[in-house]
Amino acid sequence: MDPTTTTTFHDVVVIGAGPAGLASAACLAPLGLDVRLIERAHEQASSWRHHYERLHLHTVKTHSALPGLPFPDSAPRYVPRQGVVEYLLAYAKHHGLRPELGHEVVAVEPAAPGTPARWLATTALGRRFGARHMVLATGANRQPSAPELPGQAAFGGRILHSRHYRNAAPFAGQRVLVVGMGNTGAELALDLAEHGVRTALSVRSPVNIVMRDVLGRPTQLSSIALSKLPTAWGDALAVLLRNITVGDLSRYGLHTAAQSPLRQLREEGRTPVIDVGTVHRITAGDIQVYPGIQTLMPGGVRFANGQQHPFDVVLLATGYDAALQALFPHTALPLDARGMPPGTVGEGALEGVYFVGFDVRQPGGLLRSIGPQ
């Protein structure tokens, strides 16, 4: 039989072998279930291997470990990218997990009546995995979001998404505009500026910025504590802390969001910018801040305020999409405005389908939210 057309049936199929998928499989395996863990990449910890080199967790290691295995004592408070890769490999080994690599799922559909499964996952090569329970752990960053900019064809310089950024070396001697100031945009601008690259940020909307640490205490822990207070109190204290530690940056082109960092996270699923040095570089004049882009032009950019400046590279730190609905061609998913599921689901039309690793609204960070799910 051609292996690419084989259909196998299992108790549970976990799609995605990143942190959420590994944790799900590790928690299910001791129950005596037949659990199949499949991953589209051809290597374990693929996403973390290919993130930009300076990346560290913004959450402390004690609140970032997956169920059943802490980070090693030797790891720093904020684990670097390679340390996370090593941890994920160690986690799989510790729990005896062997993800099956190279299985890119392209569709999840209800199984035909009479088969020993509720759901059927089909891969790009035609392999099918049937299961009564399907766990989607494909991550919030499955597909890059790269909008086409006005005047893009006339620009003449390089335009690339942040997923292709590794370090500042290829941009030496160039003028780089980073579009978007989420955590990725802020860190890439910082990395470029630290390596002497002429760097600017295009920020079209007000932002919430919080320091990673205040007086030696991780802001993550303060956020968790504030989230346990009555909502109005927690929001008010979060705003006070933000205003004291970050202050008014409007003179530098950065405008502060009206709502508190906690409220923005809770209601919009938008994580505040965790500052690790970008604000200092902005106030020192090493990173310029401009408003949204009106249009690209040959060799430069015109901004919404009418200013024009030359650039060689436009780096899109415009985020990612979970792209979950695309995996369910015949089943409407109850997604929010950002394309995220409202919880683990598993009921109604989605009986037997569970979503793990998409709860971006928790103040303690995404990794911390995986265990309870």
Secondary structure as UniProt FT lines:
FT   HELIX           3..5
FT   STRAND          7..15
FT   HELIX           19..28
FT   HELIX           29..31
FT   STRAND          35..38
FT   TURN            44..45
FT   HELIX           46..49
FT   TURN            53..54
FT   HELIX           61..63
FT   TURN            67..68
FT   TURN            73..74
FT   HELIX           81..94
FT   TURN            95..96
FT   STRAND          105..110
FT   TURN            113..114
FT   STRAND          119..123
FT   TURN            124..125
FT   STRAND          128..136
FT   TURN            140..141
FT   STRAND          143..144
FT   TURN            150..151
FT   HELIX           152..155
FT   STRAND          158..161
FT   HELIX           162..164
FT   HELIX           169..171
FT   TURN            172..173
FT   STRAND          175..179
FT   HELIX           183..194
FT   TURN            195..196
FT   STRAND          198..202
FT   STRAND          209..211
FT   STRAND          213..214
FT   TURN            215..216
FT   STRAND          217..218
FT   HELIX           219..227
FT   HELIX           231..245
FT   HELIX           250..252
FT   HELIX           261..268
FT   STRAND          273..275
FT   HELIX           278..283
FT   TURN            284..285
FT   STRAND          287..290
FT   STRAND          293..297
FT   TURN            298..299
FT   STRAND          300..303
FT   TURN            304..305
FT   STRAND          308..310
FT   STRAND          313..316
FT   STRAND          320..321
FT   HELIX           325..327
FT   TURN            329..330
FT   TURN            337..338
FT   HELIX           348..350
FT   TURN            351..352
FT   STRAND          353..355
FT   TURN            360..361
FT   TURN            363..364
FT   HELIX           366..370
FT   TURN            371..372
//
